[in-house]
Amino acid sequence: VRPDRADLVLAKARIDERLLRFEDAARGYRQAWDLTYRNPQWMEKSAEQLMRLGRSADAVEALRLAYMENRADTGAAYFAVAEALERWGAIAEARKFAEDGLRRAADDDPVLGRGLALRARIATRQRGA
């Protein structure tokens, strides 16, 4: 695969994912993240592969890198991480990010409603578990 072609790197990562080679897929999505000027969707896909491997700490770090590294410290970034973690069943980690996002969101922030709903959903899932 040519190292400068994001489309080819993504195609290979998707094939690796289908073949259940999650380590290779995670590496490919991370490379795509670099090639696409740090588009967070590819680092999120890399984090998803890491979660499939049971490496939740690495997945959380990948999400933090995708949404928070060298960016403004906003509630929306924390909510994006919390939503991904909730989707993958990492409820305890998702709760931490949702609560941090609520602390960072201003009262007039348009994402505050989204964060409150997310926090309530996570609390409900945690109570049911």
C-alpha positions in Angstrom: 0.0 0.0 0.0 1.3 3.4 -0.9 1.9 5.3 2.3 0.5 8.6 1.0 -2.9 7.3 -0.2 -5.5 7.6 2.5 -8.1 5.8 0.4 -5.9 2.7 0.0 -4.9 2.7 3.7 -8.6 2.8 4.6 -9.5 0.0 2.2 -6.8 -2.2 3.8 -7.9 -1.3 7.3 -11.5 -2.2 6.4 -10.3 -5.6 5.0 -8.3 -6.2 8.1 -11.4 -5.5 10.2 -13.5 -7.9 8.2 -10.8 -10.6 8.6 -10.9 -10.0 12.4 -7.3 -8.7 12.4 -8.2 -5.9 14.8 -4.6 -5.0 15.6 -3.8 -4.4 12.0 -7.1 -2.6 11.4 -6.4 -0.2 14.4 -2.9 0.5 13.0 -4.5 1.3 9.6 -7.1 3.6 10.9 -4.5 5.4 12.9 -2.4 5.9 9.8 -5.6 7.1 7.9 -6.1 9.6 10.8 -2.6 11.0 10.1 -3.1 11.1 6.3 -6.5 12.8 6.5 -5.2 15.7 8.6 -6.3 14.1 11.8 -10.0 13.5 11.0 -11.3 12.2 14.3 -13.6 9.6 12.7 -10.6 7.4 11.8 -9.1 7.6 15.3 -12.5 6.6 16.7 -12.5 3.6 14.4 -9.0 2.8 15.7 -10.3 3.0 19.2 -13.2 0.7 18.3 -10.7 -1.9 17.2 -8.7 -1.5 20.4 -11.9 -2.1 22.4 -12.5 -5.3 20.5 -9.1 -6.4 21.6 -10.0 -5.6 25.2 -7.5 -2.8 25.4 -9.9 -0.2 26.9 -7.2 2.1 28.3 -5.6 2.3 24.8 -9.0 3.0 23.3 -9.8 5.8 25.8 -6.4 7.3 25.0 -7.1 7.1 21.3 -10.4 8.9 21.7 -8.8 11.5 23.9 -6.2 12.0 21.1 -9.0 12.2 18.4 -11.3 14.7 20.2 -9.2 16.6 22.8 -5.5 16.8 21.8 -4.6 20.3 20.6 -8.2 21.4 20.6 -10.3 23.7 22.7 -11.4 22.2 26.1 -15.1 22.0 25.4 -17.9 19.9 26.8 -18.7 18.7 23.2 -15.4 16.9 23.0 -16.0 15.1 26.3 -19.5 14.2 25.2 -18.2 12.7 21.9 -15.8 10.5 23.8 -18.5 9.5 26.3 -21.0 8.6 23.5 -18.4 6.4 21.8 -17.5 4.6 25.1 -21.2 4.2 26.0 -21.8 2.7 22.5 -19.1 0.1 23.2 -20.3 -0.8 26.7 -17.5 1.0 28.7 -20.1 2.6 31.0 -17.8 3.6 33.9 -15.3 5.4 31.6 -18.2 7.0 29.7 -19.7 8.3 32.9 -16.4 10.1 33.8 -16.2 11.8 30.4 -19.9 12.8 30.5 -19.5 14.3 34.0 -16.3 16.2 32.9 -18.2 17.4 29.9 -21.0 18.8 32.0 -18.5 20.6 34.2 -16.9 22.2 31.1 -20.2 23.1 29.3 -21.5 26.6 30.0 -25.1 27.2 30.9 -25.8 28.6 27.5 -23.9 26.0 25.6 -26.0 24.3 23.0 -24.6 20.9 23.8 -25.6 21.1 27.4 -28.9 19.3 26.7 -27.1 16.6 24.8 -24.7 16.1 27.7 -27.5 16.0 30.3 -29.4 13.4 28.3 -26.2 11.4 27.8 -25.4 11.5 31.6 -28.9 10.4 32.5 -28.7 7.5 29.9 -25.4 6.4 31.3 -26.5 6.6 34.9 -29.6 4.5 34.0 -27.5 1.9 32.3 -25.0 1.8 35.2 -27.9 1.3 37.7 -29.4 -1.5 35.7 -26.0 -3.4 35.4 
